Amino acid sequence: MKKSLENRQNRNTTAAEKFEEMNLNPIPEKDMPKWARAGSQAHRRATRKKRVELRRRGLPMIIWKDGKVCEVPA
C-alpha cells in the first residue's frame, strides 16, 4: 500500500513537471495544416457571431481567462 502511494506521488510530480515544460504558445495559422486552419477559422467566426448576438441582447460574454471563468462586456 505504501509503495503504491509513493508511485502515485512520483507520477503526479513528473506529470506536473512535464506540464510546466510544455510549450503552450499558439501556432500561427499560416503554419497550421489545412484541417486545423479550417477549424480555427470556424471557431473565430462562431465567436464573432456570438459576440454580436450577446451585444444585441445586452448580455455579458462568459469566457475562460487565466484559469478562471470571467464575465466580459460583449
N, CA, C and O atoms as a GROMACS GRO file, in nm:
protein
  296
    1MET      N    1   0.084  -0.120   0.000
    1MET     CA    2   0.000   0.000   0.000
    1MET      C    3   0.087   0.125   0.000
    1MET      O    4   0.063   0.218  -0.076
    2LYS      N    5   0.188   0.124   0.085
    2LYS     CA    6   0.274   0.241   0.095
    2LYS      C    7   0.350   0.264  -0.036
    2LYS      O    8   0.370   0.378  -0.077
    3LYS      N    9   0.392   0.155  -0.101
    3LYS     CA   10   0.467   0.166  -0.224
    3LYS      C   11   0.381   0.225  -0.336
    3LYS      O   12   0.429   0.307  -0.415
    4SER      N   13   0.254   0.184  -0.343
    4SER     CA   14   0.168   0.237  -0.449
    4SER      C   15   0.142   0.386  -0.428
    4SER      O   16   0.131   0.461  -0.526
    5LEU      N   17   0.134   0.431  -0.304
    5LEU     CA   18   0.116   0.573  -0.276
    5LEU      C   19   0.239   0.652  -0.321
    5LEU      O   20   0.226   0.760  -0.379
    6GLU      N   21   0.358   0.597  -0.295
    6GLU     CA   22   0.480   0.664  -0.339
    6GLU      C   23   0.486   0.671  -0.491
    6GLU      O   24   0.523   0.774  -0.547
    7ASN      N   25   0.449   0.563  -0.558
    7ASN     CA   26   0.448   0.562  -0.704
    7ASN      C   27   0.351   0.666  -0.759
    7ASN      O   28   0.381   0.735  -0.856
    8ARG      N   29   0.233   0.676  -0.697
    8ARG     CA   30   0.133   0.772  -0.742
    8ARG      C   31   0.186   0.915  -0.726
    8ARG      O   32   0.169   0.998  -0.815
    9GLN      N   33   0.250   0.943  -0.614
    9GLN     CA   34   0.305   1.077  -0.591
    9GLN      C   35   0.416   1.107  -0.690
    9GLN      O   36   0.426   1.219  -0.740
   10ASN      N   37   0.500   1.009  -0.720
   10ASN     CA   38   0.605   1.029  -0.819
   10ASN      C   39   0.548   1.055  -0.957
   10ASN      O   40   0.597   1.141  -1.030
   11ARG      N   41   0.442   0.981  -0.994
   11ARG     CA   42   0.378   1.002  -1.124
   11ARG      C   43   0.320   1.142  -1.132
   11ARG      O   44   0.336   1.210  -1.234
   12ASN      N   45   0.252   1.187  -1.026
   12ASN     CA   46   0.192   1.321  -1.026
   12ASN      C   47   0.299   1.428  -1.036
   12ASN      O   48   0.281   1.528  -1.105
   13THR      N   49   0.408   1.409  -0.968
   13THR     CA   50   0.516   1.507  -0.973
   13THR      C   51   0.572   1.517  -1.114
   13THR      O   52   0.593   1.627  -1.166
   14THR      N   53   0.596   1.403  -1.176
   14THR     CA   54   0.653   1.407  -1.311
   14THR      C   55   0.552   1.464  -1.410
   14THR      O   56   0.591   1.533  -1.504
   15ALA      N   57   0.423   1.436  -1.392
   15ALA     CA   58   0.322   1.493  -1.481
   15ALA      C   59   0.318   1.645  -1.467
   15ALA      O   60   0.306   1.716  -1.566
   16ALA      N   61   0.328   1.694  -1.344
   16ALA     CA   62   0.328   1.839  -1.322
   16ALA      C   63   0.453   1.902  -1.383
   16ALA      O   64   0.446   2.010  -1.442
   17GLU      N   65   0.565   1.835  -1.370
   17GLU     CA   66   0.689   1.888  -1.429
   17GLU      C   67   0.679   1.891  -1.580
   17GLU      O   68   0.722   1.987  -1.644
   18LYS      N   69   0.622   1.786  -1.639
   18LYS     CA   70   0.606   1.781  -1.784
   18LYS      C   71   0.514   1.892  -1.832
   18LYS      O   72   0.538   1.953  -1.937
   19PHE      N   73   0.407   1.919  -1.755
   19PHE     CA   74   0.314   2.025  -1.794
   19PHE      C   75   0.385   2.160  -1.796
   19PHE      O   76   0.361   2.241  -1.886
   20GLU      N   77   0.471   2.185  -1.698
   20GLU     CA   78   0.545   2.312  -1.694
   20GLU      C   79   0.639   2.326  -1.813
   20GLU      O   80   0.664   2.437  -1.859
   21GLU      N   81   0.691   2.214  -1.862
   21GLU     CA   82   0.783   2.218  -1.974
   21GLU      C   83   0.713   2.234  -2.108
   21GLU      O   84   0.777   2.268  -2.208
   22MET      N   85   0.582   2.211  -2.112
   22MET     CA   86   0.510   2.216  -2.239
   22MET      C   87   0.512   2.357  -2.296
   22MET      O   88   0.507   2.456  -2.222
   23ASN      N   89   0.517   2.365  -2.427
   23ASN     CA   90   0.511   2.492  -2.496
   23ASN      C   91   0.364   2.518  -2.531
   23ASN      O   92   0.309   2.451  -2.618
   24LEU      N   93   0.302   2.613  -2.463
   24LEU     CA   94   0.160   2.640  -2.482
   24LEU      C   95   0.135   2.765  -2.565
   24LEU      O   96   0.027   2.823  -2.558
   25ASN      N   97   0.233   2.806  -2.644
   25ASN     CA   98   0.214   2.923  -2.729
   25ASN      C   99   0.128   2.885  -2.850
   25ASN      O  100   0.140   2.774  -2.901
   26PRO      N  101   0.042   2.976  -2.896
   26PRO     CA  102  -0.041   2.944  -3.012
   26PRO      C  103   0.043   2.930  -3.139
   26PRO      O  104   0.147   2.994  -3.154
   27ILE      N  105  -0.005   2.847  -3.228
   27ILE     CA  106   0.061   2.827  -3.357
   27ILE      C  107   0.000   2.927  -3.456
   27ILE      O  108  -0.122   2.936  -3.465
   28PRO      N  109   0.082   3.000  -3.530
   28PRO     CA  110   0.026   3.090  -3.632
   28PRO      C  111  -0.054   3.010  -3.735
   28PRO      O  112  -0.018   2.897  -3.770
   29GLU      N  113  -0.162   3.068  -3.784
   29GLU     CA  114  -0.248   2.998  -3.880
   29GLU      C  115  -0.173   2.958  -4.006
   29GLU      O  116  -0.203   2.855  -4.066
   30LYS      N  117  -0.077   3.038  -4.047
   30LYS     CA  118  -0.004   3.005  -4.170
   30LYS      C  119   0.079   2.878  -4.156
   30LYS      O  120   0.114   2.815  -4.256
   31ASP      N  121   0.112   2.840  -4.031
   31ASP     CA  122   0.190   2.719  -4.006
   31ASP      C  123   0.104   2.597  -3.977
   31ASP      O  124   0.156   2.487  -3.960
   32MET      N  125  -0.029   2.615  -3.970
   32MET     CA  126  -0.119   2.504  -3.938
   32MET      C  127  -0.148   2.421  -4.062
   32MET      O  128  -0.142   2.471  -4.174
   33PRO      N  129  -0.180   2.292  -4.041
   33PRO     CA  130  -0.229   2.213  -4.154
   33PRO      C  131  -0.366   2.266  -4.198
   33PRO      O  132  -0.432   2.339  -4.125
   34LYS      N  133  -0.406   2.229  -4.316
   34LYS     CA  134  -0.531   2.282  -4.373
   34LYS      C  135  -0.652   2.254  -4.284
   34LYS      O  136  -0.737   2.341  -4.265
   35TRP      N  137  -0.660   2.132  -4.227
   35TRP     CA  138  -0.776   2.097  -4.145
   35TRP      C  139  -0.778   2.178  -4.016
   35TRP      O  140  -0.886   2.214  -3.968
   36ALA      N  141  -0.662   2.207  -3.958
   36ALA     CA  142  -0.657   2.284  -3.834
   36ALA      C  143  -0.690   2.431  -3.861
   36ALA      O  144  -0.757   2.496  -3.780
   37ARG      N  145  -0.645   2.482  -3.974
   37ARG     CA  146  -0.675   2.620  -4.011
   37ARG      C  147  -0.825   2.638  -4.030
   37ARG      O  148  -0.881   2.739  -3.987
   38ALA      N  149  -0.891   2.539  -4.093
   38ALA     CA  150  -1.036   2.546  -4.112
   38ALA      C  151  -1.109   2.547  -3.978
   38ALA      O  152  -1.205   2.622  -3.960
   39GLY      N  153  -1.063   2.466  -3.884
   39GLY     CA  154  -1.125   2.464  -3.750
   39GLY      C  155  -1.103   2.594  -3.676
   39GLY      O  156  -1.194   2.643  -3.609
   40SER      N  157  -0.984   2.651  -3.687
   40SER     CA  158  -0.954   2.777  -3.621
   40SER      C  159  -1.040   2.890  -3.677
   40SER      O  160  -1.092   2.973  -3.601
   41GLN      N  161  -1.055   2.893  -3.808
   41GLN     CA  162  -1.138   2.996  -3.871
   41GLN      C  163  -1.284   2.981  -3.834
   41GLN      O  164  -1.354   3.080  -3.812
   42ALA      N  165  -1.332   2.856  -3.826
   42ALA     CA  166  -1.472   2.832  -3.787
   42ALA      C  167  -1.495   2.876  -3.643
   42ALA      O  168  -1.600   2.933  -3.612
   43HIS      N  169  -1.399   2.851  -3.556
   43HIS     CA  170  -1.410   2.893  -3.416
   43HIS      C  171  -1.414   3.045  -3.406
   43HIS      O  172  -1.495   3.100  -3.331
   44ARG      N  173  -1.328   3.113  -3.481
   44ARG     CA  174  -1.326   3.259  -3.478
   44ARG      C  175  -1.458   3.317  -3.532
   44ARG      O  176  -1.510   3.414  -3.478
   45ARG      N  177  -1.510   3.255  -3.639
   45ARG     CA  178  -1.636   3.301  -3.698
   45ARG      C  179  -1.752   3.283  -3.598
   45ARG      O  180  -1.836   3.371  -3.585
   46ALA      N  181  -1.756   3.169  -3.530
   46ALA     CA  182  -1.863   3.143  -3.433
   46ALA      C  183  -1.854   3.240  -3.314
   46ALA      O  184  -1.957   3.286  -3.264
   47THR      N  185  -1.732   3.270  -3.270
   47THR     CA  186  -1.713   3.364  -3.160
   47THR      C  187  -1.761   3.503  -3.198
   47THR      O  188  -1.827   3.571  -3.120
   48ARG      N  189  -1.728   3.543  -3.320
   48ARG     CA  190  -1.770   3.675  -3.368
   48ARG      C  191  -1.922   3.684  -3.373
   48ARG      O  192  -1.979   3.786  -3.333
   49LYS      N  193  -1.989   3.578  -3.423
   49LYS     CA  194  -2.136   3.578  -3.430
   49LYS      C  195  -2.198   3.583  -3.290
   49LYS      O  196  -2.295   3.654  -3.267
   50LYS      N  197  -2.140   3.506  -3.197
   50LYS     CA  198  -2.193   3.502  -3.060
   50LYS      C  199  -2.177   3.637  -2.992
   50LYS      O  200  -2.266   3.682  -2.920
   51ARG      N  201  -2.064   3.703  -3.016
   51ARG     CA  202  -2.041   3.835  -2.955
   51ARG      C  203  -2.144   3.935  -3.006
   51ARG      O  204  -2.195   4.016  -2.928
   52VAL      N  205  -2.174   3.931  -3.135
   52VAL     CA  206  -2.275   4.022  -3.192
   52VAL      C  207  -2.411   3.995  -3.129
   52VAL      O  208  -2.482   4.088  -3.092
   53GLU      N  209  -2.447   3.868  -3.117
   53GLU     CA  210  -2.576   3.832  -3.058
   53GLU      C  211  -2.586   3.878  -2.912
   53GLU      O  212  -2.688   3.934  -2.872
   54LEU      N  213  -2.481   3.855  -2.833
   54LEU     CA  214  -2.484   3.896  -2.693
   54LEU      C  215  -2.487   4.048  -2.679
   54LEU      O  216  -2.555   4.101  -2.590
   55ARG      N  217  -2.415   4.117  -2.765
   55ARG     CA  218  -2.415   4.263  -2.761
   55ARG      C  219  -2.555   4.316  -2.791
   55ARG      O  220  -2.602   4.410  -2.726
   56ARG      N  221  -2.623   4.254  -2.890
   56ARG     CA  222  -2.758   4.297  -2.926
   56ARG      C  223  -2.855   4.274  -2.810
   56ARG      O  224  -2.946   4.355  -2.789
   57ARG      N  225  -2.837   4.167  -2.734
   57ARG     CA  226  -2.924   4.139  -2.621
   57ARG      C  227  -2.882   4.211  -2.493
   57ARG      O  228  -2.957   4.213  -2.396
   58GLY      N  229  -2.762   4.270  -2.493
   58GLY     CA  230  -2.714   4.342  -2.375
   58GLY      C  231  -2.661   4.249  -2.265
   58GLY      O  232  -2.665   4.284  -2.147
   59LEU      N  233  -2.613   4.132  -2.304
   59LEU     CA  234  -2.563   4.035  -2.207
   59LEU      C  235  -2.411   4.029  -2.210
   59LEU      O  236  -2.350   4.059  -2.312
   60PRO      N  237  -2.348   3.991  -2.098
   60PRO     CA  238  -2.203   3.977  -2.097
   60PRO      C  239  -2.160   3.845  -2.161
   60PRO      O  240  -2.238   3.750  -2.168
   61MET      N  241  -2.037   3.840  -2.207
   61MET     CA  242  -1.981   3.718  -2.262
   61MET      C  243  -1.905   3.647  -2.151
   61MET      O  244  -1.826   3.709  -2.080
   62ILE      N  245  -1.929   3.518  -2.135
   62ILE     CA  246  -1.861   3.438  -2.033
   62ILE      C  247  -1.743   3.370  -2.100
   62ILE      O  248  -1.759   3.298  -2.198
   63ILE      N  249  -1.622   3.394  -2.046
   63ILE     CA  250  -1.501   3.337  -2.105
   63ILE      C  251  -1.416   3.271  -1.999
   63ILE      O  252  -1.441   3.289  -1.879
   64TRP      N  253  -1.317   3.196  -2.041
   64TRP     CA  254  -1.219   3.133  -1.953
   64TRP      C  255  -1.090   3.211  -1.971
   64TRP      O  256  -1.035   3.215  -2.081
   65LYS      N  257  -1.041   3.274  -1.863
   65LYS     CA  258  -0.920   3.355  -1.873
   65LYS      C  259  -0.833   3.331  -1.750
   65LYS      O  260  -0.880   3.344  -1.637
   66ASP      N  261  -0.708   3.297  -1.772
   66ASP     CA  262  -0.612   3.275  -1.664
   66ASP      C  263  -0.661   3.176  -1.560
   66ASP      O  264  -0.641   3.195  -1.440
   67GLY      N  265  -0.726   3.069  -1.606
   67GLY     CA  266  -0.772   2.965  -1.515
   67GLY      C  267  -0.898   2.998  -1.438
   67GLY      O  268  -0.933   2.930  -1.342
   68LYS      N  269  -0.969   3.103  -1.480
   68LYS     CA  270  -1.092   3.143  -1.410
   68LYS      C  271  -1.200   3.173  -1.512
   68LYS      O  272  -1.172   3.206  -1.627
   69VAL      N  273  -1.326   3.160  -1.468
   69VAL     CA  274  -1.439   3.198  -1.551
   69VAL      C  275  -1.463   3.347  -1.527
   69VAL      O  276  -1.474   3.391  -1.413
   70CYS      N  277  -1.471   3.425  -1.636
   70CYS     CA  278  -1.489   3.569  -1.625
   70CYS      C  279  -1.607   3.615  -1.710
   70CYS      O  280  -1.639   3.555  -1.812
   71GLU      N  281  -1.670   3.722  -1.667
   71GLU     CA  282  -1.772   3.789  -1.748
   71GLU      C  283  -1.707   3.913  -1.807
   71GLU      O  284  -1.648   3.992  -1.734
   72VAL      N  285  -1.719   3.930  -1.938
   72VAL     CA  286  -1.668   4.049  -2.003
   72VAL      C  287  -1.781   4.109  -2.086
   72VAL      O  288  -1.865   4.037  -2.138
   73PRO      N  289  -1.783   4.240  -2.098
   73PRO     CA  290  -1.886   4.301  -2.181
   73PRO      C  291  -1.869   4.256  -2.326
   73PRO      O  292  -1.758   4.258  -2.380
   74ALA      N  293  -1.980   4.217  -2.388
   74ALA     CA  294  -1.973   4.174  -2.528
   74ALA      C  295  -1.960   4.296  -2.613
   74ALA      O  296  -1.952   4.286  -2.735
   0.00000   0.00000   0.00000
